[in-house]
Amino acid sequence: MDGTHGQYAQPSGWQDPGSIWTDARHYELYLALLGLAESFRSQGQPEAAYTCLVAITGLAVPYNINARIHCEIGKLLLRQSSSVDVAKQYLSQAAQPSSALENIKLDAASCLAELCILQGNTQQARNILHGAIEQSQHSPYWQCNFILQLAKVFLHGQDFTVASQIIALGESFSLRHQAQYLNILFQLTRAQLSLRQKQIQTASVLLTEIQTSLSNPALVVSPLQREELRFYQLSLDCLWRLALGKVKSVRPYIQSLQTTLETMGQLRTAASSNPFTFHPLEKFCFVPADIFPALTFALSAQFFGMIGHHDKLDRLFQRSVPYLNSLDALQQTPLQSALRTAMYQQVIPASLTSGRSNQALNEVSQYVTACAKDPKLLAAHKGQIHVLLGLCAMQFGYLEVAESQLNMAYRSSSSNEMLISVNLNLAMLYFRAQRFQDLLVVAQRIRPEVVTTENAGLRCAVAVLQGFVAFIERRGMDAKMLLRNSLQISNEEDLNQLMAVSLMLMAKNCSALGEYHDVVKVAKTAYDLAEKIPDQTIQMSALTSLSEVYGMLGDFASQSSAVAILNRFTQKDNQEMLLVQQSPNLNILQWTEETVSR
């Protein structure tokens, strides 16, 4: 809870009438109930904490303390319950002009704006924050807090012009008050704004400048604040590189992010015994300390997913879920929901390719359920839900269901990258269904000369598809050239899964050209790479090609070995499919947006 017990005691001298206790017994009850409420809240028992706080309002408490308790009840309901309307009532009472100290009213106003955003009432949130900025003229801390909050409102609403103006106001405000930590925080927010506008070069230059500033010993911030800002900078550097599929270049940033997280933990422990004197404007952090590990999990998951380290991704996911659950027990936030869904988006395809079909079905069911709870989250993830359901249905052999889901994803796609991704998955579906004419139509839609994307992974996948089209059209030399191109792109960026696919297709093409010794060499390389990922589909395809070619070459011992391994994979796959068919989650494959409203 905000505040301390000591601030409610009665020191000698002049007293604020709103803080004077007239009943000693009620004061003792208040202290006991407040302590219990905090204990329950920290243990993830918001209902019990709420009961204690409401009990305080029944005591003869001074009106300033009553306002603070109303504010705390409102916060608790806002962040740890679905009782948003009741939260609004408590916060509105705490924010009454004549009901409390200035800082309580401003705190309540900040929470009311947050509540309006959750309800989708952006205009009301803006009005509250504009009024709060005016009201906080004599409180630089709160004024700065409201400027930052208002900038985020416009940023999330994609009103980038106004957001940029507010961020510029915040930068000049922090410079005027010589608040260096805050100034860099606003610069980082500006970099985030540039990334949202896809102004990658602008963001990259700004992040480099910020990195230089953070390395400057003359920067007047605490060691912990420096590392927190560095974490924010590294996160944004990771984000734009991952968005462009630059997996190889993002590796050192992911490693630095993990190192910075460890350093922050050490500094936080040290700071508890040797506190740093903060600038008055800088007594807050841009995100709660508990969120830093979750951010690291999400960015690392995206990295592992793109580089093709699926076992590492699965282990990371198994660690992250209990951690996010523990955060949700204390307080549920949109950021935590976004991080959880980001993890699911990476782990579900990884589980499918690794042969963990039943696990993938459970994960996609959890993902859909998590999104369906929040209309905003559902709207943002609808296309991705259809893609992942389509991938699962395809892997399980329900090709009609897969086509339906992917077509819904195609219709709801809002970005060029999403359209390319959906088309690539449709092409894979049509190949499995042996519908080559439909496959060629899809391939025409995403020819390199027709679509443009800066994402290296998508460019590589499109090159793989064009090579595959040349292969099925029996243009062997064209296929070889196109697949070499995809191999080059995948090798440049460590896109291991796409590299394995390219190698496997190259082996098939070599077989069609009668280059059987090359088939053995290339298929073995594909198998070894797929084993590291792991990608069971590529492994099985490689083993099939090897067994065929070994037979042609008369190497029956090697053929027998390949067939034995292939049989083990087939047996495992059959066991997984049996679990899938018996799963109560199987109906999730038929999910549509209309399902939620019924």
C-alpha angles and dihedrals in degrees: 000000000000118000131018135264090247095065089065095054120100113246121192120273129034116003130204102240089221091062102044117113117216098182118056093193091054089048090056091047089049092054092048094048093045091051091048092048092053091046092051092045093052089049092055096254103126094163092059091044089051091052091053094048093048088050089058091058088061091061127087093261127165111261096246091054090044089055091049091051091049088052091050092049089050091051092048093051092043096052104029106032143038093241094108096151092053089047089054091054093053094044092047090054091050091050095053110131095238100031106083153358116301096252091053092052091048092048089051091048090053090052092046090055089050090050092051090053090053089052091050092246096132096160093056090048090053091049092050092049094046089052092045091052089055092044093051097056090122094044109067092182094058093038090055091045091054093047090054092045092049091049089054091050091056091041093055089044088054091236089140098170094058091039089055091051092050092048089051088051089052092050093052090044092054092046091051090054093041091238102154098177090052093047092056089045089058090046090053089050088053089051089051089051090053090051091051088053089048090242091144097165093051091049093046093053092047093048090051090052091049091049089054091049091051090053091053110105089208091068106114103221134111117266089249093051090050091054092046090054090046089052090053091048093048091047091055091045088053093047098056093044092049090047088058094044092245093150098158094052093046094057096086090047092053089050091048090049091056091046091049090051090055091047091052090053091053093046092048090055091048092046092058090066097033108033120201119230104243128209105257091247095051106063093116139068126223091240132011114272092245091062095064094077090046091053089050090050092052096047092044090050091054090048094049091046093052097042091047103245096140099163090053089048092052092050090048091050092051088054095045099051097063089043093053090044090055090052091048090052089059099037134344115221135174089242092058090049090050092050092048093051091046089056092050092050090059102038099048096063089041092054090049096051092042091059096252094127098156091047089051090052091052091047095049089049090053090046094052091045092051092050094044091060092066121047092204093050090047092051091050095047103034095106093046091049090056091048094052093045088049092051092050093047090049092050091049092050098251093129098166091052090047092052092049092051094046092049089053088050089050092053093048096045112126101180138053091238092053091051091052091048093050092048091051090053091047089053090053090049093051090049091054090048090048089237096142096165091058089046091055091050090054092046089054090054093058104036111149091246091052102046128040127200134161091211108111093204093055092045089052093047091050089051090051090052092050089050090050091050090052089050095052089045087054094242092141100173093046089049091051092051094046093046091050087054091052090047090053093051093046092047093049092056102030092246092163099175093052089045090055091049091049091050092048092051089046089054090052090049092049089052091052089051091050094246093137099163089054089051090060093048096045096040091050090052090049091049094049092049093045090051090058093051091033108234108166094187092058091044092053092045091050092049091050091053092045094050090051095048094043087056091051091049093047094243095136096164091059090043091054091049092050092048092050092053091045090052091053090053091047092050091050091047091051091051091051092049091052089055090048093051091050095045119114086217094065093097089065087081088073092055120137132169089258088063089070095056094050 
